[in-house]
Structure formats: structure tokens, C-alpha cells
Amino acid sequence: MNFQFDLIEDKVEFFEANNLKTLQKKIEAQIDENRAILLGVHSVSHQMHVNENGQTYFTAVVHFKKK
């Protein structure tokens, strides 16, 4: 019986939240999970949008790469 493991080398994840604190917590939780599979943060991109009611909306894209 042969076992073959293919390691993930790149992974891109998208996050969204209504405030920065929540967005940061979501990203930090995923960083910890990805660290377990030997992925580190390569880059982060984020944006903020304000709708017509004045509510803010935050999004982020995090690119993880093999360490």
C-alpha cells in the first residue's frame, strides 16, 4: 500500500466583516489554522466600502504560501 501526500503550496482566502476588529479576528484564526499545515502569510489586501446608509463593510484577501 502506497501513501502519497501532496502539500498545499499556495492558498488564497477571502474574509468579510462589518468592523475591523471582527475582520482581524477572522484572519488571525485562519492564520493559526494554516500554520498547522505549514502555510505562512505571503500578502494581505483589504478594502472598505461605505454603503448609502453610512454602514461600513470590510473585506480582505490573504495569500498563504508554503514556508
N, CA, C and O atoms as a Tinker XYZ file with bonds, in Angstrom:
   268  protein
     1  N      0.837000   -1.167000    0.000000    73     2
     2  CA     0.000000    0.000000    0.000000    64     1     3
     3  C      0.895000    1.248000    0.000000    63     2     4     5
     4  O      1.763000    1.399000    0.859000    81     3
     5  N      0.672000    2.124000   -0.961000    73     3     6
     6  CA     1.465000    3.353000   -1.072000    64     5     7
     7  C      0.631000    4.555000   -0.658000    63     6     8     9
     8  O     -0.527000    4.699000   -1.047000    81     7
     9  N      1.245000    5.404000    0.134000    73     7    10
    10  CA     0.616000    6.659000    0.513000    64     9    11
    11  C      1.384000    7.792000   -0.141000    63    10    12    13
    12  O      2.615000    7.818000   -0.117000    81    11
    13  N      0.657000    8.720000   -0.719000    73    11    14
    14  CA     1.297000    9.873000   -1.330000    64    13    15
    15  C      0.614000   11.135000   -0.794000    63    14    16    17
    16  O     -0.607000   11.271000   -0.863000    81    15
    17  N      1.410000   12.035000   -0.270000    73    15    18
    18  CA     0.888000   13.282000    0.274000    64    17    19
    19  C      1.298000   14.434000   -0.623000    63    18    20    21
    20  O      2.481000   14.602000   -0.917000    81    19
    21  N      0.356000   15.211000   -1.051000    73    19    22
    22  CA     0.631000   16.422000   -1.819000    64    21    23
    23  C      0.421000   17.617000   -0.897000    63    22    24    25
    24  O     -0.688000   17.845000   -0.412000    81    23
    25  N      1.458000   18.358000   -0.662000    73    23    26
    26  CA     1.364000   19.527000    0.206000    64    25    27
    27  C      0.797000   20.711000   -0.555000    63    26    28    29
    28  O      1.094000   20.914000   -1.732000    81    27
    29  N     -0.016000   21.477000    0.128000    73    27    30
    30  CA    -0.552000   22.707000   -0.451000    64    29    31
    31  C      0.567000   23.742000   -0.457000    63    30    32    33
    32  O      1.201000   23.975000    0.573000    81    31
    33  N      0.812000   24.354000   -1.593000    73    31    34
    34  CA     1.873000   25.356000   -1.684000    64    33    35
    35  C      1.335000   26.782000   -1.667000    63    34    36    37
    36  O      1.988000   27.687000   -1.148000    81    35
    37  N      0.157000   26.983000   -2.227000    73    35    38
    38  CA    -0.474000   28.308000   -2.255000    64    37    39
    39  C     -1.950000   28.174000   -1.892000    63    38    40    41
    40  O     -2.614000   27.199000   -2.246000    81    39
    41  N     -2.438000   29.176000   -1.179000    73    39    42
    42  CA    -3.847000   29.181000   -0.796000    64    41    43
    43  C     -4.284000   30.635000   -0.658000    63    42    44    45
    44  O     -3.601000   31.431000   -0.013000    81    43
    45  N     -5.408000   30.983000   -1.255000    73    43    46
    46  CA    -5.944000   32.338000   -1.166000    64    45    47
    47  C     -7.297000   32.250000   -0.468000    63    46    48    49
    48  O     -8.149000   31.448000   -0.849000    81    47
    49  N     -7.488000   33.081000    0.556000    73    47    50
    50  CA    -8.743000   33.070000    1.300000    64    49    51
    51  C     -9.316000   34.479000    1.370000    63    50    52    53
    52  O     -8.581000   35.466000    1.408000    81    51
    53  N    -10.641000   34.551000    1.385000    73    51    54
    54  CA   -11.368000   35.812000    1.396000    64    53    55
    55  C    -12.136000   35.953000    2.704000    63    54    56    57
    56  O    -12.710000   34.987000    3.207000    81    55
    57  N    -12.138000   37.157000    3.243000    73    55    58
    58  CA   -12.796000   37.422000    4.520000    64    57    59
    59  C    -13.662000   38.673000    4.389000    63    58    60    61
    60  O    -13.381000   39.556000    3.578000    81    59
    61  N    -14.730000   38.735000    5.208000    73    59    62
    62  CA   -15.591000   39.913000    5.229000    64    61    63
    63  C    -16.142000   40.110000    6.634000    63    62    64    65
    64  O    -16.325000   39.151000    7.384000    81    63
    65  N    -16.402000   41.364000    6.977000    73    63    66
    66  CA   -16.948000   41.686000    8.299000    64    65    67
    67  C    -17.498000   43.104000    8.279000    63    66    68    69
    68  O    -17.223000   43.886000    7.369000    81    67
    69  N    -18.281000   43.414000    9.305000    73    67    70
    70  CA   -18.860000   44.755000    9.429000    64    69    71
    71  C    -17.957000   45.724000   10.181000    63    70    72    73
    72  O    -18.200000   46.931000   10.170000    81    71
    73  N    -16.899000   45.201000   10.845000    73    71    74
    74  CA   -15.950000   46.090000   11.510000    64    73    75
    75  C    -14.555000   45.480000   11.459000    63    74    76    77
    76  O    -14.395000   44.282000   11.224000    81    75
    77  N    -13.568000   46.305000   11.678000    73    75    78
    78  CA   -12.177000   45.864000   11.551000    64    77    79
    79  C    -11.780000   44.835000   12.602000    63    78    80    81
    80  O    -11.019000   43.911000   12.316000    81    79
    81  N    -12.289000   44.995000   13.802000    73    79    82
    82  CA   -11.925000   44.074000   14.879000    64    81    83
    83  C    -12.367000   42.644000   14.555000    63    82    84    85
    84  O    -11.613000   41.695000   14.768000    81    83
    85  N    -13.576000   42.498000   14.045000    73    83    86
    86  CA   -14.085000   41.186000   13.664000    64    85    87
    87  C    -13.287000   40.616000   12.498000    63    86    88    89
    88  O    -12.959000   39.430000   12.486000    81    87
    89  N    -12.979000   41.454000   11.527000    73    87    90
    90  CA   -12.185000   41.021000   10.384000    64    89    91
    91  C    -10.817000   40.524000   10.841000    63    90    92    93
    92  O    -10.343000   39.486000   10.380000    81    91
    93  N    -10.196000   41.255000   11.733000    73    91    94
    94  CA    -8.884000   40.868000   12.243000    64    93    95
    95  C     -8.949000   39.535000   12.971000    63    94    96    97
    96  O     -8.059000   38.702000   12.802000    81    95
    97  N     -9.979000   39.313000   13.775000    73    95    98
    98  CA   -10.118000   38.047000   14.498000    64    97    99
    99  C    -10.285000   36.876000   13.533000    63    98   100   101
   100  O     -9.709000   35.810000   13.745000    81    99
   101  N    -11.072000   37.071000   12.472000    73    99   102
   102  CA   -11.267000   36.016000   11.481000    64   101   103
   103  C     -9.955000   35.660000   10.795000    63   102   104   105
   104  O     -9.643000   34.485000   10.604000    81   103
   105  N     -9.196000   36.675000   10.429000    73   103   106
   106  CA    -7.916000   36.447000    9.746000    64   105   107
   107  C     -6.920000   35.761000   10.683000    63   106   108   109
   108  O     -6.235000   34.823000   10.275000    81   107
   109  N     -6.835000   36.218000   11.929000    73   107   110
   110  CA    -5.899000   35.622000   12.885000    64   109   111
   111  C     -6.227000   34.162000   13.160000    63   110   112   113
   112  O     -5.320000   33.342000   13.304000    81   111
   113  N     -7.511000   33.825000   13.234000    73   111   114
   114  CA    -7.911000   32.434000   13.457000    64   113   115
   115  C     -7.478000   31.562000   12.281000    63   114   116   117
   116  O     -7.019000   30.436000   12.471000    81   115
   117  N     -7.625000   32.085000   11.074000    73   115   118
   118  CA    -7.235000   31.307000    9.889000    64   117   119
   119  C     -5.722000   31.194000    9.769000    63   118   120   121
   120  O     -5.214000   30.181000    9.290000    81   119
   121  N     -4.999000   32.219000   10.198000    73   119   122
   122  CA    -3.530000   32.144000   10.198000    64   121   123
   123  C     -3.072000   30.996000   11.089000    63   122   124   125
   124  O     -2.176000   30.238000   10.717000    81   123
   125  N     -3.683000   30.867000   12.266000    73   123   126
   126  CA    -3.320000   29.780000   13.181000    64   125   127
   127  C     -3.624000   28.413000   12.573000    63   126   128   129
   128  O     -2.827000   27.485000   12.707000    81   127
   129  N     -4.773000   28.283000   11.905000    73   127   130
   130  CA    -5.128000   27.015000   11.268000    64   129   131
   131  C     -4.161000   26.670000   10.134000    63   130   132   133
   132  O     -3.743000   25.520000    9.997000    81   131
   133  N     -3.814000   27.658000    9.333000    73   131   134
   134  CA    -2.923000   27.405000    8.200000    64   133   135
   135  C     -1.484000   27.165000    8.639000    63   134   136   137
   136  O     -0.719000   26.511000    7.930000    81   135
   137  N     -1.120000   27.678000    9.781000    73   135   138
   138  CA     0.218000   27.424000   10.314000    64   137   139
   139  C      0.396000   25.928000   10.577000    63   138   140   141
   140  O      1.496000   25.394000   10.437000    81   139
   141  N     -0.689000   25.262000   10.956000    73   139   142
   142  CA    -0.639000   23.825000   11.234000    64   141   143
   143  C     -0.330000   23.015000    9.973000    63   142   144   145
   144  O      0.218000   21.916000   10.061000    81   143
   145  N     -0.675000   23.547000    8.811000    73   143   146
   146  CA    -0.357000   22.853000    7.550000    64   145   147
   147  C      0.812000   23.525000    6.828000    63   146   148   149
   148  O      0.958000   23.421000    5.610000    81   147
   149  N      1.639000   24.215000    7.613000    73   147   150
   150  CA     2.905000   24.806000    7.161000    64   149   151
   151  C      2.734000   25.895000    6.112000    63   150   152   153
   152  O      3.554000   26.017000    5.202000    81   151
   153  N      1.673000   26.688000    6.235000    73   151   154
   154  CA     1.483000   27.833000    5.352000    64   153   155
   155  C      1.644000   29.113000    6.158000    63   154   156   157
   156  O      1.143000   29.223000    7.277000    81   155
   157  N      2.346000   30.077000    5.579000    73   155   158
   158  CA     2.515000   31.376000    6.206000    64   157   159
   159  C      1.905000   32.450000    5.334000    63   158   160   161
   160  O      1.638000   32.221000    4.154000    81   159
   161  N      1.685000   33.612000    5.901000    73   159   162
   162  CA     1.086000   34.732000    5.161000    64   161   163
   163  C      2.112000   35.292000    4.187000    63   162   164   165
   164  O      3.228000   35.642000    4.571000    81   163
   165  N      1.719000   35.371000    2.932000    73   163   166
   166  CA     2.575000   35.957000    1.894000    64   165   167
   167  C      2.175000   37.412000    1.645000    63   166   168   169
   168  O      3.033000   38.288000    1.535000    81   167
   169  N      0.865000   37.663000    1.557000    73   167   170
   170  CA     0.397000   39.039000    1.356000    64   169   171
   171  C     -1.045000   39.181000    1.831000    63   170   172   173
   172  O     -1.794000   38.208000    1.922000    81   171
   173  N     -1.405000   40.426000    2.129000    73   171   174
   174  CA    -2.762000   40.756000    2.572000    64   173   175
   175  C     -3.213000   41.993000    1.803000    63   174   176   177
   176  O     -2.464000   42.959000    1.659000    81   175
   177  N     -4.443000   41.947000    1.316000    73   175   178
   178  CA    -5.041000   43.092000    0.639000    64   177   179
   179  C     -6.406000   43.323000    1.264000    63   178   180   181
   180  O     -7.141000   42.367000    1.514000    81   179
   181  N     -6.756000   44.583000    1.522000    73   179   182
   182  CA    -8.039000   44.841000    2.166000    64   181   183
   183  C     -8.691000   46.079000    1.579000    63   182   184   185
   184  O     -8.028000   46.946000    1.009000    81   183
   185  N     -9.999000   46.140000    1.734000    73   183   186
   186  CA   -10.770000   47.285000    1.260000    64   185   187
   187  C    -11.888000   47.592000    2.237000    63   186   188   189
   188  O    -12.314000   46.731000    3.006000    81   187
   189  N    -12.360000   48.838000    2.197000    73   187   190
   190  CA   -13.502000   49.262000    2.991000    64   189   191
   191  C    -14.514000   49.906000    2.062000    63   190   192   193
   192  O    -14.156000   50.647000    1.147000    81   191
   193  N    -15.763000   49.616000    2.305000    73   191   194
   194  CA   -16.847000   50.188000    1.499000    64   193   195
   195  C    -17.869000   50.803000    2.447000    63   194   196   197
   196  O    -18.178000   50.227000    3.490000    81   195
   197  N    -18.385000   51.957000    2.090000    73   195   198
   198  CA   -19.457000   52.593000    2.859000    64   197   199
   199  C    -20.687000   52.619000    1.965000    63   198   200   201
   200  O    -20.667000   53.190000    0.874000    81   199
   201  N    -21.772000   51.986000    2.448000    73   199   202
   202  CA   -22.983000   51.961000    1.620000    64   201   203
   203  C    -23.779000   53.252000    1.767000    63   202   204   205
   204  O    -23.371000   54.162000    2.490000    81   203
   205  N    -24.911000   53.329000    1.084000    73   203   206
   206  CA   -25.707000   54.565000    1.073000    64   205   207
   207  C    -26.294000   54.911000    2.440000    63   206   208   209
   208  O    -26.698000   56.052000    2.664000    81   207
   209  N    -26.346000   53.943000    3.358000    73   207   210
   210  CA   -26.847000   54.190000    4.713000    64   209   211
   211  C    -25.731000   54.589000    5.680000    63   210   212   213
   212  O    -25.992000   54.826000    6.859000    81   211
   213  N    -24.507000   54.666000    5.197000    73   211   214
   214  CA   -23.382000   55.046000    6.031000    64   213   215
   215  C    -22.747000   53.883000    6.782000    63   214   216   217
   216  O    -21.856000   54.098000    7.603000    81   215
   217  N    -23.186000   52.657000    6.518000    73   215   218
   218  CA   -22.617000   51.495000    7.174000    64   217   219
   219  C    -21.331000   51.084000    6.464000    63   218   220   221
   220  O    -21.243000   51.114000    5.236000    81   219
   221  N    -20.344000   50.704000    7.256000    73   219   222
   222  CA   -19.065000   50.280000    6.679000    64   221   223
   223  C    -19.047000   48.765000    6.502000    63   222   224   225
   224  O    -19.694000   48.022000    7.239000    81   223
   225  N    -18.301000   48.343000    5.522000    73   223   226
   226  CA   -18.167000   46.930000    5.192000    64   225   227
   227  C    -16.708000   46.695000    4.820000    63   226   228   229
   228  O    -16.177000   47.372000    3.939000    81   227
   229  N    -16.060000   45.749000    5.478000    73   227   230
   230  CA   -14.639000   45.491000    5.282000    64   229   231
   231  C    -14.429000   44.120000    4.651000    63   230   232   233
   232  O    -15.094000   43.151000    5.019000    81   231
   233  N    -13.506000   44.044000    3.704000    73   231   234
   234  CA   -13.135000   42.770000    3.090000    64   233   235
   235  C    -11.610000   42.663000    3.057000    63   234   236   237
   236  O    -10.892000   43.663000    3.076000    81   235
   237  N    -11.150000   41.423000    3.009000    73   235   238
   238  CA    -9.699000   41.186000    2.923000    64   237   239
   239  C     -9.449000   39.913000    2.124000    63   238   240   241
   240  O    -10.250000   38.978000    2.133000    81   239
   241  N     -8.319000   39.910000    1.438000    73   239   242
   242  CA    -7.831000   38.736000    0.729000    64   241   243
   243  C     -6.449000   38.436000    1.301000    63   242   244   245
   244  O     -5.571000   39.298000    1.323000    81   243
   245  N     -6.271000   37.196000    1.765000    73   243   246
   246  CA    -4.988000   36.797000    2.342000    64   245   247
   247  C     -4.429000   35.663000    1.487000    63   246   248   249
   248  O     -5.093000   34.655000    1.243000    81   247
   249  N     -3.184000   35.859000    1.039000    73   247   250
   250  CA    -2.485000   34.843000    0.249000    64   249   251
   251  C     -1.518000   34.127000    1.163000    63   250   252   253
   252  O     -0.605000   34.738000    1.720000    81   251
   253  N     -1.720000   32.826000    1.316000    73   251   254
   254  CA    -0.838000   31.995000    2.134000    64   253   255
   255  C      0.082000   31.202000    1.209000    63   254   256   257
   256  O     -0.337000   30.742000    0.147000    81   255
   257  N      1.347000   31.047000    1.626000    73   255   258
   258  CA     2.321000   30.269000    0.860000    64   257   259
   259  C      3.047000   29.307000    1.777000    63   258   260   261
   260  O      3.152000   29.515000    2.986000    81   259
   261  N      3.547000   28.244000    1.158000    73   259   262
   262  CA     4.321000   27.251000    1.908000    64   261   263
   263  C      5.555000   27.913000    2.497000    63   262   264   265
   264  O      6.223000   28.706000    1.834000    81   263
   265  N      5.847000   27.583000    3.735000    73   263   266
   266  CA     7.019000   28.159000    4.420000    64   265   267
   267  C      8.291000   27.548000    3.893000    63   266   268
   268  O      9.380000   27.903000    4.345000    81   267
